[in-house]
Amino acid sequence: MTDTILIIEDNEQNLYLMRFLLESAGFTVVEARNGPDGIRHAMELRPAAILLDVQLPLMDGYAVARELRSHATLATTPVIAVTSYAMPGDRERVLASGATAYLEKPIDPDAFVDQVRAHLETSTEGG
């Protein structure tokens, strides 16, 4: 299993914080700033997990999640939506589009890496 995490996020501050926390915990981080680039990186790298913003340029996170799930090689890859969308129904909508989990922004720096690791462990238990 790879220790690479793909972050699909267009906000520089959010990207910096997630990258810093994950790299400090020993993960390799690859970045994409929009949906199409994120999908391309996911197909090439087959990362351990994908952290996905919902509000992205060119293609929103819902469409990205659906596209990722349409590829057999990414069917079991954890896709964790990391978003500020917190209105009633937002969580359900992002999970229905194919995300494995939902984390609200702003992220909790003290819990973030453990939250990501929990989804990595869950994805490897069956295989």
C-alpha positions as CSV (number, residue, x, y, z in Angstrom):
1,M,0.0,0.0,0.0
2,T,1.2,3.5,-0.8
3,D,1.5,6.2,1.7
4,T,0.7,8.9,-0.9
5,I,-2.3,11.2,-0.3
6,L,-3.8,13.2,-3.1
7,I,-5.2,16.6,-2.1
8,I,-7.6,18.2,-4.6
9,E,-8.0,21.7,-3.3
10,D,-7.7,25.2,-4.8
11,N,-7.4,27.3,-1.7
12,E,-3.7,27.8,-1.0
13,Q,-4.0,28.2,2.8
14,N,-6.1,25.0,3.2
15,L,-3.7,23.2,0.9
16,Y,-0.7,24.3,2.9
17,L,-2.2,23.3,6.2
18,M,-3.3,19.8,5.1
19,R,0.0,19.2,3.3
20,F,2.0,20.3,6.3
21,L,0.1,18.1,8.7
22,L,0.2,15.1,6.5
23,E,3.9,15.4,5.5
24,S,4.8,15.9,9.2
25,A,3.1,12.6,9.9
26,G,5.2,10.9,7.2
27,F,2.8,10.9,4.2
28,T,3.8,11.8,0.7
29,V,1.4,14.5,-0.6
30,V,0.5,15.2,-4.2
31,E,-1.6,18.3,-5.0
32,A,-4.1,19.1,-7.7
33,R,-5.8,22.5,-7.9
34,N,-8.9,21.5,-9.9
35,G,-11.1,18.5,-10.6
36,P,-9.7,17.3,-14.0
37,D,-6.1,17.5,-12.7
38,G,-7.2,15.6,-9.6
39,I,-8.8,12.8,-11.6
40,R,-5.7,12.5,-13.8
41,H,-3.4,12.3,-10.8
42,A,-5.6,9.8,-9.1
43,M,-5.6,7.5,-12.1
44,E,-1.8,7.8,-12.5
45,L,-0.9,7.5,-8.8
46,R,-3.6,5.3,-7.2
47,P,-3.0,7.1,-3.9
48,A,-3.9,5.7,-0.5
49,A,-6.6,8.3,-0.1
50,I,-7.9,11.4,-1.8
51,L,-8.9,14.5,0.1
52,L,-11.4,16.4,-2.0
53,D,-12.7,20.0,-1.7
54,V,-16.3,20.4,-3.0
55,Q,-16.0,23.9,-4.3
56,L,-13.4,23.6,-7.1
57,P,-12.7,25.3,-10.4
58,L,-13.6,23.6,-13.7
59,M,-15.5,20.7,-12.1
60,D,-17.1,20.6,-8.6
61,G,-16.2,18.0,-6.0
62,Y,-19.5,16.1,-6.5
63,A,-18.6,15.5,-10.2
64,V,-15.1,14.6,-9.3
65,A,-16.2,12.0,-6.7
66,R,-18.6,10.5,-9.3
67,E,-15.9,10.3,-11.9
68,L,-13.4,8.8,-9.5
69,R,-15.9,6.1,-8.5
70,S,-16.5,5.2,-12.2
71,H,-13.0,3.8,-12.4
72,A,-12.6,0.3,-11.1
73,T,-9.0,1.0,-10.0
74,L,-10.3,3.7,-7.6
75,A,-13.4,2.0,-6.4
76,T,-12.1,1.3,-2.9
77,T,-9.8,4.3,-2.5
78,P,-11.0,6.5,0.4
79,V,-12.3,9.8,-0.9
80,I,-12.6,12.2,2.0
81,A,-14.5,15.4,1.3
82,V,-13.0,18.3,3.2
83,T,-15.4,21.1,2.8
84,S,-16.9,24.2,4.4
85,Y,-20.3,23.1,3.1
86,A,-22.2,22.5,6.3
87,M,-25.8,23.2,5.5
88,P,-28.5,20.5,6.1
89,G,-28.2,17.9,3.3
90,D,-24.6,18.8,2.3
91,R,-23.1,15.8,4.0
92,E,-25.6,13.4,2.5
93,R,-25.2,14.9,-1.0
94,V,-21.4,14.6,-0.9
95,L,-21.6,11.0,0.4
96,A,-24.2,10.1,-2.3
97,S,-21.8,11.4,-5.0
98,G,-19.2,8.8,-3.9
99,A,-17.2,10.2,-1.1
100,T,-16.3,7.8,1.7
101,A,-16.3,10.5,4.4
102,Y,-16.9,14.1,5.2
103,L,-14.7,16.5,7.2
104,E,-15.8,20.0,7.9
105,K,-13.5,23.0,7.4
106,P,-11.9,24.5,9.2
107,I,-10.1,21.3,9.9
108,D,-8.9,20.5,13.5
109,P,-5.1,20.3,13.2
110,D,-4.9,18.2,16.3
111,A,-7.3,15.5,14.9
112,F,-6.9,15.8,11.1
113,V,-4.1,13.2,10.6
114,D,-5.9,10.7,12.9
115,Q,-9.1,11.2,11.0
116,V,-7.4,10.5,7.7
117,R,-5.6,7.5,9.1
118,A,-8.9,6.1,10.3
119,H,-10.2,5.9,6.8
120,L,-6.9,4.4,5.5
121,E,-7.2,1.6,8.1
122,T,-10.9,1.0,7.2
123,S,-10.1,0.7,3.5
124,T,-7.4,-2.0,4.1
125,E,-9.4,-4.2,6.5
126,G,-11.3,-6.0,3.7
127,G,-8.3,-6.6,1.4
